[in-house]
Each structure stands twice: as structure tokens, then as C-alpha cells.
Amino acid sequence: MTAGSTPAAASIPALKVSDAALDAALSKDLDGLPRRVNDHFNNAGDMVNFVIVGSEQQVQSALTAAEWHTADRDDKQAVLNAIVQTYKKEDYLAMPMSTLYLFGRPQDFGYEQAEAYSVVASRHHFRLWKAPFTWKGQTVWVGAGTHDIGFEKDQRNGKVTHKIDPAVDGERDNIGASLQKAGKVRSMAYYLPPNPVQEAKNATGGGYHSDGRMLVIFLQ
């Protein structure tokens, strides 16, 4: 295990990543992406750490195959859904996530992955935004992924919030590995943009670190 890694990160299968350089036009568009998302107070937060190239249908099909679940949109709906799932004796796997912003708008989709009994405290999750550009006619999706591992104080208001694993590259690679395992990836490549994020805090004040690279995933 390397310094700063976690057991979860260490258990992620090795990714089959291409060494070929990205297309120049795509690289230029990735260079222009914001490096971090922000909350509704405009506090900078999670880093942009992966990109998916594919249609909305491809993305949804791939994530379903990789056993990712769409998150509920708000707490009220989550409570109702939890009651229904309990009544049906089914597992609740759609814990809501907060709204964050990129390109001046909320996420288009939120996905998560967890064991039903631990989803409240521990889950893999990410948010996706449709990019304002395409590549060779294909839709580009920009993502920010983190792994919730417990709770801590929200530095904005003193309330309790989720604590993330500070080694955020583990979640980036976990997302890629899950799609690769599901057989939905045509190719993947790491890309290091200018002015990469390597040490920062999320919008609630939790620190994290990264090698600064984005994982670019091309779907089948």
C-alpha cells in the first residue's frame, strides 16, 4: 500500500488505461473546464475528477450495469421512499445527496453505490453535469466523485455532514473500475489539466488530496 492510500483504494482493481494522447480538440475543451464544483454559497468544493463520453442512454445503461443507483432528489422524497421500501421489505439505496453546481447549474444526475445497511454513513457517490461542448458529435459528461466514510462537522454552519475519504483519487478510479468490470468501457485515459487540484477542501470544510488527474472514460 502506498503512502496516503486507504484500504478501499488499495482494493480497487488495476485499470486498463490507454497511454495514447487524447485528441487535441478534446484536450483543449478539458483544459477549459472548471477544476472544482461549488455549493449554493459559491464555496468551492469537490474537484472535477472524471469525464464520461457517451449519450445519455449509454451513460444510464452503463451505470445501471455497474450497479450504481440514482440518488433521491430531496430529503422529503427520501423519507417517503424509505417508508415504502421498508413496507415492501426492500433495501433503500437512494440516499439523497446535496445539490452542487458546475457551469452555473445543479448536477444533472447523482449516483451512488453502497450496502443498504450502511448507505447513510458510507457510500460511493458522484454527480454528473452535461458539458457545454461535445466531442465528435458525442455528449460529454463531467463528474465529481467522492467516497463518504462517516460524519464530521460542517464548517459552514456547525451541523453534521458527511466526511469524505481525503484520498479522492480512489473514488475516481473506483468509478472507472466499476464501468470496466461491467464491460461498458471502450477505452480510458488519465489526463492532467493545467493548474490541477492537488490539495483542497470541499464546500463543508473537509480536506482532500489528489494527483490532479481526470479519468476520461469512453463508453462502448
C-alpha positions as CSV (number, residue, x, y, z in Angstrom):
1,M,0.0,0.0,0.0
2,T,1.4,3.4,-1.0
3,A,1.7,6.3,1.4
4,G,-1.6,8.1,1.9
5,S,-3.7,5.3,0.4
6,T,-6.6,3.7,2.1
7,P,-7.8,0.0,2.3
8,A,-10.7,0.9,0.0
9,A,-8.4,2.5,-2.6
10,A,-6.0,-0.4,-2.3
11,S,-8.7,-2.9,-3.2
12,I,-9.7,-1.2,-6.4
13,P,-8.7,-3.4,-9.5
14,A,-6.0,-2.1,-11.7
15,L,-7.5,0.0,-14.5
16,K,-6.8,-0.8,-18.1
17,V,-5.8,2.7,-19.2
18,S,-4.6,3.8,-22.6
19,D,-1.2,5.5,-22.9
20,A,-2.3,7.2,-26.1
21,A,-2.6,11.0,-26.1
22,L,-6.1,12.4,-26.1
23,D,-7.4,14.1,-29.2
24,A,-6.2,17.7,-29.3
25,A,-9.7,19.2,-29.5
26,L,-10.9,17.2,-26.5
27,S,-7.8,18.1,-24.6
28,K,-8.4,21.8,-25.2
29,D,-12.0,21.6,-24.0
30,L,-10.9,19.7,-20.9
31,D,-8.3,22.3,-20.2
32,G,-11.1,24.9,-20.1
33,L,-13.2,23.0,-17.5
34,P,-13.6,24.4,-14.0
35,R,-11.4,22.5,-11.7
36,R,-13.9,22.3,-8.9
37,V,-17.6,22.4,-8.3
38,N,-19.3,24.8,-5.8
39,D,-22.2,25.0,-3.4
40,H,-25.1,27.5,-3.4
41,F,-23.0,29.9,-1.4
42,N,-20.4,29.7,-4.2
43,N,-17.9,28.0,-1.9
44,A,-15.5,25.9,-4.0
45,G,-15.8,22.2,-3.2
46,D,-15.1,18.8,-4.7
47,M,-12.8,18.5,-7.6
48,V,-13.8,17.6,-11.2
49,N,-12.1,14.2,-11.4
50,F,-13.6,12.3,-14.2
51,V,-15.3,12.7,-17.6
52,I,-17.6,10.3,-19.5
53,V,-18.0,10.4,-23.3
54,G,-21.3,8.9,-24.4
55,S,-25.0,9.5,-25.0
56,E,-27.4,9.9,-22.0
57,Q,-28.8,6.5,-22.8
58,Q,-25.3,4.9,-22.9
59,V,-24.4,6.5,-19.6
60,Q,-27.6,5.4,-17.8
61,S,-27.3,1.9,-19.2
62,A,-23.6,1.6,-18.3
63,L,-24.2,2.9,-14.7
64,T,-27.1,0.5,-14.2
65,A,-25.0,-2.4,-15.4
66,A,-22.3,-1.3,-13.0
67,E,-24.8,-1.3,-10.1
68,W,-24.9,2.4,-9.5
69,H,-28.2,3.8,-8.2
70,T,-29.7,7.2,-8.9
71,A,-29.9,9.3,-5.7
72,D,-33.2,10.8,-4.5
73,R,-33.5,14.5,-5.2
74,D,-34.5,15.7,-1.8
75,D,-34.9,14.7,1.8
76,K,-38.7,14.7,1.9
77,Q,-38.8,12.3,-1.1
78,A,-36.1,10.2,0.5
79,V,-38.2,9.7,3.7
80,L,-41.2,8.7,1.7
81,N,-39.2,6.3,-0.4
82,A,-37.6,4.8,2.7
83,I,-41.0,4.2,4.2
84,V,-42.2,2.5,1.0
85,Q,-39.1,0.3,0.7
86,T,-39.4,-0.7,4.4
87,Y,-43.1,-1.6,4.0
88,K,-42.1,-3.7,0.9
89,K,-39.2,-5.3,2.9
90,E,-36.8,-4.0,0.2
91,D,-33.4,-2.3,0.5
92,Y,-33.2,1.5,0.3
93,L,-30.2,2.5,-1.8
94,A,-31.1,6.0,-3.0
95,M,-30.0,8.2,-0.1
96,P,-30.2,11.9,-1.2
97,M,-27.2,14.0,-1.9
98,S,-26.8,17.7,-1.6
99,T,-27.0,20.0,-4.7
100,L,-23.8,21.2,-6.1
101,Y,-23.1,23.4,-9.1
102,L,-21.0,23.4,-12.2
103,F,-21.4,25.6,-15.3
104,G,-23.8,27.7,-13.1
105,R,-26.4,24.9,-12.6
106,P,-27.1,22.0,-10.4
107,Q,-26.0,18.4,-11.2
108,D,-28.0,16.7,-13.9
109,F,-27.7,13.3,-12.2
110,G,-26.4,11.9,-8.8
111,Y,-25.4,8.3,-8.5
112,E,-24.4,6.2,-5.5
113,Q,-23.3,2.7,-4.6
114,A,-23.5,1.2,-1.1
115,E,-24.7,-1.6,1.1
116,A,-28.2,-0.9,2.2
117,Y,-27.5,-1.2,5.9
118,S,-24.6,1.4,5.7
119,V,-25.8,3.8,3.0
120,V,-26.5,6.6,5.5
121,A,-22.9,6.7,6.7
122,S,-20.8,5.2,4.0
123,R,-21.3,5.3,0.2
124,H,-19.5,5.8,-3.0
125,H,-21.1,8.6,-4.9
126,F,-20.7,11.2,-7.7
127,R,-22.5,14.0,-9.5
128,L,-22.7,14.4,-13.3
129,W,-23.2,17.5,-15.4
130,K,-23.7,17.6,-19.2
131,A,-20.8,19.6,-20.6
132,P,-21.3,22.7,-22.7
133,F,-19.4,21.1,-25.5
134,T,-19.4,17.8,-27.4
135,W,-16.6,15.7,-28.9
136,K,-17.0,14.3,-32.5
137,G,-20.8,14.7,-32.0
138,Q,-20.8,12.7,-28.8
139,T,-22.1,14.1,-25.5
140,V,-19.5,14.8,-22.8
141,W,-20.4,14.4,-19.1
142,V,-18.3,16.0,-16.3
143,G,-18.2,14.3,-12.9
144,A,-17.1,14.9,-9.4
145,G,-16.9,11.7,-7.2
146,T,-16.1,11.2,-3.6
147,H,-16.4,8.3,-1.0
148,D,-18.4,9.1,2.2
149,I,-16.8,7.3,5.1
150,G,-18.6,8.8,8.1
151,F,-19.6,12.1,9.6
152,E,-18.0,15.4,10.7
153,K,-18.9,19.0,11.5
154,D,-20.0,21.2,8.6
155,Q,-17.6,24.2,8.9
156,R,-20.3,26.5,7.3
157,N,-22.9,26.0,10.0
158,G,-21.7,23.6,12.7
159,K,-24.2,20.9,11.7
160,V,-23.3,17.3,11.0
161,T,-22.4,16.4,7.4
162,H,-20.7,13.5,5.6
163,K,-17.0,13.1,5.9
164,I,-15.2,12.1,2.7
165,D,-12.2,9.9,2.2
166,P,-9.5,12.5,1.6
167,A,-7.7,10.3,-0.9
168,V,-10.3,11.2,-3.6
169,D,-8.4,9.5,-6.5
170,G,-9.6,6.2,-5.0
171,E,-13.2,7.1,-5.9
172,R,-12.2,8.4,-9.3
173,D,-10.6,5.0,-10.0
174,N,-13.5,3.1,-8.4
175,I,-15.9,4.6,-10.8
176,G,-13.8,3.7,-13.8
177,A,-13.2,0.2,-12.4
178,S,-16.9,-0.5,-11.9
179,L,-17.7,0.5,-15.5
180,Q,-14.8,-1.5,-16.8
181,K,-15.9,-4.6,-14.8
182,A,-19.4,-4.2,-16.3
183,G,-18.0,-4.3,-19.8
184,K,-19.2,-0.9,-20.8
185,V,-15.8,0.9,-21.4
186,R,-14.3,1.2,-24.9
187,S,-11.2,2.9,-23.5
188,M,-10.0,5.1,-20.6
189,A,-7.1,7.5,-20.2
190,Y,-5.8,9.8,-17.5
191,Y,-5.4,13.5,-18.3
192,L,-3.6,16.1,-16.3
193,P,-5.0,19.6,-17.0
194,P,-3.2,22.8,-16.4
195,N,-3.4,24.1,-12.8
196,P,-4.5,20.7,-11.4
197,V,-6.2,20.4,-7.9
198,Q,-3.9,18.5,-5.6
199,E,-4.7,19.9,-2.1
200,A,-8.1,21.5,-1.3
201,K,-11.1,21.5,0.9
202,N,-14.7,20.6,0.0
203,A,-17.6,23.0,0.5
204,T,-18.2,21.8,4.0
205,G,-14.5,22.2,5.1
206,G,-13.2,18.6,4.7
207,G,-9.7,18.4,3.3
208,Y,-8.7,16.1,0.4
209,H,-5.8,15.4,-1.8
210,S,-5.2,14.2,-5.4
211,D,-2.6,13.7,-8.1
212,G,-4.7,16.2,-10.1
213,R,-5.6,13.9,-13.0
214,M,-9.0,13.4,-14.5
215,L,-10.1,9.9,-15.7
216,V,-11.6,10.2,-19.2
217,I,-13.9,7.3,-19.9
218,F,-15.1,6.5,-23.4
219,L,-18.2,4.2,-23.3
220,Q,-19.0,1.3,-25.7
